[in-house]
């Protein structure tokens, strides 16, 4: 087991009263699975991802990442677990504009205190085919190149689980397909557990499991 959630709920206040984003979601994700999280806009997909990653606190329920109960830790404790076990990819890349590609990939290694950060980051960029772009800033990279930097950054710490939120949402179909092929190949090589939010049925079909949310509730959980 890499991830486990028990009776997760998330409510937020709104002018109309309390709004339920997630309602009583429980699941177990074992090592090495690739999991697609699907549902309409507003179904709670990104909220579920944030709770599983310890980026947000649930209103009710508990989450474990490996042997760590994230919901029992403070923010510093959750940040430490994320640094050791979690990688992220986002639709908008989330690269720091003032850092080169190499420096962006080095960042999680430096935060973890790795002395080989520069060497490991350069090797990760070679793995994603960007050895000629290590000194380029995000503004000098195409969308596909930015997402490949994000892949290198996500995998450079050899995470137990990689969370991806609409990872090709800002890319054209051809570039998105190339990025996905790279993502799944890297995931296969590193034996990382992959949990991704998507609206794309073709992408979901490439995963070993699909979880569907409907109005914050788990409506389907099955193997592909």
SEPADREN-109108 format. One line per field, with one value per residue (C-alpha): residue in three letters; x, y, z. Coordinates in Angstrom, 1 decimal, m for minus. Layout:
<pts>
residuo <- (Ala/...)
c1 <- (X/...)
c2 <- (Y/...)
c3 <- (Z/...)
</pts>
This chain:
<pts>
residuo <- (Unk/Unk/Unk/Unk/Unk/Unk/Unk/Unk/Unk/Unk/Unk/Unk/Unk/Unk/Unk/Unk/Unk/Unk/Unk/Unk/Unk/Unk/Unk/Unk/Unk/Unk/Unk/Unk/Unk/Unk/Unk/Unk/Unk/Unk/Unk/Unk/Unk/Unk/Unk/Unk/Unk/Unk/Unk/Unk/Unk/Unk/Unk/Unk/Unk/Unk/Unk/Unk/Unk/Unk/Unk/Unk/Unk/Unk/Unk/Unk/Unk/Unk/Unk/Unk/Unk/Unk/Unk/Unk/Unk/Unk/Unk/Unk/Unk/Unk/Unk/Unk/Unk/Unk/Unk/Unk/Unk/Unk/Unk/Unk/Unk/Unk/Unk/Unk/Unk/Unk/Unk/Unk/Unk/Unk/Unk/Unk/Unk/Unk/Unk/Unk/Unk/Unk/Unk/Unk/Unk/Unk/Unk/Unk/Unk/Unk/Unk/Unk/Unk/Unk/Unk/Unk/Unk/Unk/Unk/Unk/Unk/Unk/Unk/Unk/Unk/Unk/Unk/Unk/Unk/Unk/Unk/Unk/Unk/Unk/Unk/Unk/Unk/Unk/Unk/Unk/Unk/Unk/Unk/Unk/Unk/Unk/Unk/Unk/Unk/Unk/Unk/Unk/Unk/Unk/Unk/Unk/Unk/Unk/Unk/Unk/Unk/Unk/Unk/Unk/Unk/Unk/Unk/Unk/Unk/Unk/Unk/Unk/Unk/Unk/Unk/Unk/Unk/Unk/Unk/Unk/Unk/Unk/Unk/Unk/Unk/Unk/Unk/Unk/Unk/Unk/Unk/Unk/Unk/Unk/Unk/Unk/Unk/Unk/Unk/Unk/Unk/Unk/Unk/Unk/Unk/Unk/Unk/Unk/Unk/Unk/Unk/Unk/Unk/Unk/Unk/Unk/Unk/Unk/Unk/Unk/Unk/Unk/Unk/Unk)
c1 <- (0.0/1.3/m1.8/m4.9/m7.8/m10.7/m14.0/m12.5/m14.7/m14.1/m16.5/m15.9/m18.0/m19.7/m22.2/m24.9/m23.8/m21.6/m20.5/m19.5/m16.5/m15.8/m18.1/m17.0/m14.3/m12.3/m9.7/m6.5/m3.8/m1.0/2.6/3.1/m0.5/m1.3/m4.6/m6.8/m9.2/m12.1/m15.3/m17.0/m15.7/m16.4/m16.6/m13.8/m10.9/m8.2/m9.4/m8.9/m5.5/m4.6/m5.8/m4.0/m0.8/m1.1/m1.4/m4.7/m6.5/m9.7/m12.8/m13.2/m11.4/m7.7/m5.0/m1.9/1.1/3.2/3.6/2.8/m0.6/m0.7/m3.8/m2.0/1.0/1.4/2.3/6.1/5.6/3.6/6.1/8.9/6.9/6.2/9.9/10.9/8.1/6.1/6.5/4.1/3.1/0.6/m1.2/0.5/4.0/4.8/8.4/10.1/10.7/13.9/15.6/17.0/15.8/18.6/18.0/14.3/15.1/17.7/15.3/13.6/17.0/18.5/15.5/16.2/19.8/21.3/24.9/24.7/21.8/23.4/24.7/21.4/19.4/21.5/21.1/17.3/17.2/19.3/16.7/13.9/15.9/16.7/20.5/20.7/18.3/19.8/20.7/17.5/14.9/11.2/10.4/12.9/11.2/8.2/5.2/6.3/9.8/8.5/6.4/9.5/11.4/8.4/8.7/12.4/11.8/9.0/11.1/14.5/13.8/12.6/9.2/7.0/4.0/3.6/0.5/m0.4/m3.2/m4.2/m0.6/m1.2/m4.1/m2.0/m0.4/m1.6/m2.6/0.7/3.0/0.7/1.0/4.8/4.8/2.5/4.6/7.6/5.6/4.5/7.9/9.6/6.9/7.5/11.3/11.1/8.2/6.5/2.8/1.0/m2.2/m3.5/m6.5/m7.8/m10.8/m9.2/m10.7/m7.8/m5.4/m7.5/m7.5/m3.7/m3.9/m4.4/m7.3/m9.9/m11.6/m14.7/m16.1/m19.6/m20.5/m17.8/m18.7/m16.9/m19.2/m16.9/m13.6/m12.5/m9.5/m9.0)
c2 <- (0.0/3.4/5.5/4.9/7.2/6.5/8.4/11.6/14.7/18.3/21.2/24.9/27.9/29.9/32.8/30.2/28.1/25.1/23.5/19.8/19.2/15.6/13.3/10.0/8.9/5.8/4.0/2.0/2.4/m0.2/0.3/0.6/1.3/3.9/5.5/7.9/10.1/11.2/13.3/16.4/19.9/20.5/16.8/17.1/15.6/18.2/18.4/14.6/14.9/17.7/15.7/12.5/14.6/16.3/19.7/20.4/19.2/17.2/18.3/14.6/11.3/10.2/9.8/7.6/7.9/4.8/4.5/8.2/9.3/12.7/13.8/13.4/15.6/19.4/21.3/20.9/17.1/16.8/18.9/16.5/13.4/15.1/15.9/12.3/10.4/12.7/14.2/16.6/17.6/20.4/21.6/25.0/23.5/25.5/26.2/29.1/31.7/33.1/29.6/27.7/24.3/22.8/24.9/24.1/20.3/20.8/22.6/19.5/17.9/20.9/21.2/17.5/18.4/16.3/17.2/15.7/18.0/19.4/16.1/14.3/17.1/17.2/13.4/13.7/16.3/14.0/11.3/13.5/14.6/18.2/18.0/21.0/23.1/22.9/26.6/27.8/29.7/28.7/31.7/30.2/26.8/25.5/24.1/20.6/21.3/23.0/19.9/17.7/19.8/19.2/15.4/15.5/17.5/15.1/12.0/13.3/12.4/8.9/9.4/6.7/8.4/11.0/13.2/14.7/17.2/17.5/17.2/17.8/20.3/23.2/21.2/20.5/16.9/15.9/17.4/16.0/12.5/12.8/14.0/11.2/8.6/9.9/10.1/6.5/5.3/7.1/5.7/2.2/2.5/4.0/1.8/4.9/4.9/7.4/9.2/11.6/13.8/13.9/14.6/12.5/9.0/7.9/8.9/7.2/4.0/3.9/3.6/0.3/1.7/4.4/6.2/8.3/11.1/12.5/15.5/14.7/11.1/8.0/6.7/4.0/2.3/m0.4/m1.9/m1.2)
c3 <- (0.0/m1.0/m0.4/1.8/2.4/4.9/4.7/3.3/3.4/2.5/3.1/2.5/3.5/0.7/0.7/0.1/3.1/3.5/0.2/0.1/m2.2/m1.2/0.6/2.3/m0.2/0.8/m1.4/m1.3/m3.9/m4.0/m5.2/m8.9/m10.0/m12.5/m11.5/m13.5/m11.5/m13.7/m13.3/m14.5/m13.6/m9.9/m9.1/m6.6/m8.6/m7.8/m4.2/m3.8/m5.3/m2.9/0.1/m0.9/m1.3/2.0/0.4/2.1/5.2/5.0/7.0/8.0/7.4/7.3/4.7/4.9/2.5/3.0/6.7/7.5/8.5/6.8/8.7/12.0/11.0/11.0/7.8/8.4/8.9/5.7/3.8/5.0/3.8/0.4/0.0/0.6/m1.2/m3.6/m7.1/m8.8/m12.3/m13.1/m16.2/m15.9/m15.4/m12.2/m13.2/m11.5/m14.2/m12.6/m12.6/m15.6/m16.5/m14.6/m11.5/m11.6/m11.5/m8.8/m6.5/m4.8/m4.5/m2.8/m0.5/0.5/1.2/m1.7/m2.3/m5.8/m6.8/m9.9/m11.3/m10.6/m12.1/m15.3/m15.7/m15.3/m18.1/m20.3/m19.6/m20.9/m24.0/m22.8/m22.5/m24.9/m22.8/m19.3/m19.3/m20.8/m18.8/m19.0/m21.2/m23.8/m23.8/m25.7/m23.8/m24.5/m23.3/m20.1/m19.3/m19.9/m17.4/m15.1/m15.7/m14.9/m11.7/m10.7/m11.1/m10.0/m6.3/m7.2/m5.5/m4.2/m5.8/m8.6/m8.7/m12.0/m12.5/m16.2/m17.2/m20.9/m20.6/m22.0/m24.8/m28.4/m29.2/m30.8/m28.1/m25.4/m26.8/m26.8/m23.2/m22.1/m23.8/m21.9/m18.6/m18.8/m19.9/m17.0/m14.6/m15.9/m15.4/m11.9/m10.7/m9.3/m8.4/m10.7/m9.8/m12.4/m12.8/m16.4/m18.6/m21.4/m21.8/m24.0/m21.3/m18.6/m20.8/m20.5/m16.7/m14.9/m12.8/m13.0/m10.2/m11.0/m8.9/m9.2/m7.1/m4.6/m4.1/m5.4/m8.2/m9.8/m8.9/m11.3/m13.1/m16.8)
</pts>
